[in-house]
Amino acid sequence: MNRILMAAAMALMVGGTAGATTDRYREALKQVLFADSASMAIRKSQMKMFVAGALSRSRHGVSSEEALRLEKSLDRYIATQYGDDMVDMALPCFRENVSEQQLVGLAGLLARPDIRQANAHISSLYADIVKDIMPTMSSAFGALKDGRQPTLPSVAECTEAYKEKFEAYWQASGTEQLMTSAVDNVLAKVGVGVDEDKVKTVLGFVTGMTKALMLNRFVGSVSESELDCVILLMRSDSYRAQLNAAACMASDPMKLIKDMEKAFVDWAKANGESFDLH
């Protein structure tokens, strides 16, 4: 269950051309994936979460010395190699779904000063949203285990106009669709032995929880004009094509997680270190 929902979270935290990828395409993809410092920070935290989670599941357990060594090694990996590895992992799905013209257009939109500033501000809130999600999700799992219905977080007070603007942002972002697609694809791969109704009940809660926590962080911080800028970005043809690429990546999110883990392990080995993530 946790791995399935982690896969859904992976879909939340990521959103064609044939033949060899040109340098221009690859560079544009890197600009899209790491559009600003906030985007880079989010992806760094993702990498740390998945690798640290894998290490904690290892048969050897994790000592404090091992955890510290992992932290230092991850910092070096992220600073020197992670960006290129992430681009390599994303390339197949982007090549299949996003033309070079669309990708360059999206990179251009992300570079527009008003959109860049609004997008960076909103992206900077996601780290706090993720921190809010984890304890709420743990509480929800506890309730479900005891046969109780988990309670959604209360929503901050705001004007109806702001609620409507946030709803437009939520719909334009494609977050709910990506989370649902990720879980549906994982369920299809897992097959027998999984209570699909229970998984979808949890997904419904996680989706509602994410939406509520996001709105709570936005109220009093994100202006309606900033939402307008990001909605403009998200409603563009280039961004919609990128969502198709994100859905492609979400079709096998656990493979993506394993690929991230393997990329780090291979880099560590090449640099004289060893980590057991199995």
N, C-alpha and C positions, 0 to 999 in steps of 0.2 A: 504493500500500500504506500509506504513512504517513498519508494523508488518511483512509483507511478506518479505521485504528486510532485516529486522533484522534477520529473520529466515535464510536467505541466508548467512548473516554475521556470524551467529552462526555456520553454516557449515564450513565457512572459518576458524573460530577461534578454532574447535575441531580436525584430519584426521586419527570351533567351537567345544566348548566342552559342554557336557551335564552334568546335575546333579549338585551336590553341588560344589561350587568354593573352591579350595584348598587355604590354606594360601599362598603357593608359587605363585599361579596364581594371587591372589589379590595383593601381594607385587610387582610382576612383572608389573602389570597394573599401580600401583601407580608410579613405576619408569618410565614407558613410558609416563604417563600423565604429570608428573612433573620431566622431565629428567634433568632440570637445573634451575638455578635461573631465567633465562629469561622466560622459559616456565611457571614457577610459577607466575611471574609478569604479563604475558599476561592473564593467567586465573583469576588472582585477578582483573585485570582491566575489564575483561568480567563480572565477578560477580557484580562488582560495577556498571557497565553500565546498566545491566539488572534490578537490584534491584532499583537503583536510577530512572531509566526510569519508572518502575512500580509505584513507589511512586509518581512521578510527574503526573501520570495519575489518581491518586486516586481522589475520589470525593471531598476530603477535601482540595486539594491543598497542597503545601509544604511551611511552614514557614522557616525562616533562622534557628530558634532554632531546628526545626524538622530535617532539612537537616544536621545540625551539629551532632545531636544525632544519626542519621542514619549512618553518616560517622564513628563515633567512634564505634558504635555497629558492623558495617561491618568489621572494622579492627580487632576487637576481634574475631568475627566469623571466619574470614579468617585465623587468626593465630592459632585457636584451633580446628576447626571442618570442615572447607570447603573442605580440601583435602580428608577426608574420605567420605564426602557426594558426592563429584564429582566421586570418584571411584565407589560408590554404584550405581549412576545414569548410569555410563558407562558399568557396569558389564554385564547386559543382552545382549547388542549388541555385546560386545567383546566375551562373551561365545559362542554366536551363530556363529561368523565369524572367530575367531582367536583361534587356538589350544594353549595349554599351551607351547608346544615346540616352536611355532612361537613367542609367546609373550615373552618368556624367551630369545629367539634369538634376538628379536628386542631390548629388554632391554640391552642385551650384546653389540649390535651394537652402541646403544646410549651411552654406557659407554666407547667405544673405544676413546682414547685421541684425535686423529685427528678429528674424527667425532663429538665427544662431543664439542670440541672447535669451530669447524665450525658451528655446529648446534646452539650452544649457541650464537655465534656472529650474525648469521642470525636471530635467534629468537628475539634477543634484538632490532632489527630494526623494528619489527612488531608494537610495541607501537607507534612509530613515523609514520608508514604507516597508522595506524588507525586514528591518529590525522589528517593526510593529507586527508584521505578519507571523514571525516565528513563534512567539509566545501564544498568540491567539490560536494558531494552528495546533500547537501542542495541547491547549485546553480543549479544542474541538475534538481531537483524537481521544482524549480522556473521556469526554462526554459520550462519544459514539461507542467506545469500548464498554461503557457502563449501560448502554442502551438508551441514553438520553439524547435529545435533540440539541445540538450546539446553538448558542445564541449569537446572532450577528452583532458586531459593535454598533453602538449608537452613533448617529451621524451628526456632525457639527451643524449648528444653525447657520443658515445663509439665505439670501434672497431667492425667490423663485427664478428670477432672471439668471442668477449664477448657477443654480441647479440645472437649468436648461442648457446653459453654455457648457457645463461640465459633462452633461449627458451627450452633447454633440461631440465633445472631445473623446469620451469613452467609446462611442460608436465608431468614430473615425480612426481610433487607434487600432481597432481589430483585436484588442487584448482578449476579449471573451471568446471570440471565434478561434484564436490560436490555442488558447488553453483547452477548449473543447476538442479541437482537432488533435492536439497532442495526446490527450487521454484516450480518445477513440482509436487512434493508431496504435497506442501501446496495448490497449485491451485486445485489439485484433491480433497482435503479435503474441501476447501472453496466452490467450485462449482459455482452455479448461482450468478450473480451479480458482477462478477469480469471481467474486460476487460483484457483477457489473452494476447492479442497482445500488449497492453500497458505495462503490467507487464514484458513481455519478452523483449520489447524494452528497458525498464529500466534495466533489468538484463544484457542485452548485453552491455549497457553503463557502468554499475557498474563493470562488468567483465573486460572490456577494461581499465577502469579507474584504477582498482586495479592493473592490470598488469603493466600499465605505471608508476604508483606511486611506485610500488615495484622496477621496474628497475631503476628508478631515485634514490632511496635510496641505491640500490646495487652498482651503478657505483661509483667508487672511494673509496668504503668501503669494499666490498666483493671481494676477489681475485678469480681468476679462479680455483685455487687449492682448495679453500674452497667450491666452487660450485661443484667441482668434488667429494669431500667427501660427501656432502649432496646428490648429485645425486646417488652415490653408495648406500647410505642408502635407498633412496626412491625407487630404482629399485629392492630392495631385496624382496623375497617372503613374508617375515615377515611384511614389511611395506605395501605391496599391500594388505595383509590380513587385516591390520589395517585400510586401506582406506575403505574396505568393512564394517568394524564396524562403521567408521565415517559416511558412507552413510546410514547405518541403523539408526544411531542417527539423521541424517538429515531428515529421512522420516517423523518425527513428531517433528520438531525443536521447535515449539511453546509450545508443551507439556514439552520439556526439559527446556525451559525458565521458564515455570510455576513451574516445579519441583524445579528449582534453587531458585525461589522466596519463595516457600513453605518451603524448607529446612531452609532458613534463618529465616523466620517468626516463624517456630516451635522452632528453637534454641533460638531465642530472647524471645519467650514466656516462654520457660523452664528456662530462665535466668532473668525472672521478667520484660521483656520489651514487648512493643506492637507496631506493625506497621501495618497500613492498606494499603495493596497493591492492593486493588480492586477498 
